[in-house]
Amino acid sequence: MSKRVNVRIAGFERIATVEVDETATAATVLEKAGCPADFELFPGINQLPFGRDEAIYDRIVDGGRILAVPQMNID
């Protein structure tokens, strides 16, 4: 079984629709959406990012929207 999720890609002002299966990680979704390597995936505004290797199937809603944003390096 799979879910479809809309990935809003910051800085590119586009939305990519990605099919997510039960084994998909945040890194997999970013790759399928065509995001640059330094992007992170967020479940929503004001929420912590998914871990790069985190399985996200159970944390997303079919037809929902998630955010892809460049990583912020805070030193």
C-alpha positions in Angstrom: 0.0 0.0 0.0 1.2 3.5 -0.7 0.3 7.1 0.0 0.7 10.2 -2.2 2.1 13.3 -0.6 2.7 16.8 -2.0 6.2 18.1 -1.3 6.4 21.9 -1.3 10.0 22.7 -2.2 11.2 26.0 -0.7 13.1 28.3 -3.0 11.8 26.6 -6.1 8.2 27.6 -5.6 6.9 24.2 -6.9 5.1 21.2 -5.5 6.1 17.7 -6.4 3.7 14.8 -5.8 5.5 11.7 -4.5 4.3 8.2 -3.9 5.4 6.9 -0.5 5.5 3.3 0.4 5.9 1.8 3.9 9.8 1.6 3.6 10.3 5.2 2.4 12.6 7.5 4.4 12.8 11.2 4.4 15.9 10.9 2.1 13.9 8.8 -0.3 11.1 11.3 -0.5 13.5 14.2 -1.0 15.2 12.3 -3.8 11.9 11.4 -5.5 10.8 15.1 -5.3 14.0 16.2 -7.0 15.3 18.2 -4.1 19.0 19.2 -3.7 21.1 17.1 -1.4 21.2 19.7 1.4 17.4 19.8 1.9 15.5 18.6 5.0 11.9 17.3 5.1 9.5 18.8 7.6 6.0 17.5 8.4 4.7 21.1 8.8 5.5 24.6 9.8 6.9 25.0 13.3 7.7 21.3 13.6 11.0 19.5 13.8 12.4 17.9 10.6 12.2 14.2 9.9 15.5 12.4 10.4 17.1 11.7 7.1 16.9 7.9 7.6 13.5 8.0 9.4 10.7 6.0 8.0 7.9 8.5 7.5 4.9 6.5 6.2 3.1 6.4 9.5 3.7 10.2 10.0 2.2 11.4 6.8 -1.4 11.6 5.5 -2.4 10.4 2.1 -2.9 13.5 0.0 -1.2 15.7 2.6 1.5 18.3 2.2 5.0 18.3 3.7 7.9 20.8 3.3 11.3 20.5 1.8 13.6 23.3 3.1 17.4 23.9 2.8 19.3 22.8 5.9 20.2 25.5 8.3 23.7 25.2 9.8 23.8 26.9 13.2 27.3 27.3 14.6 
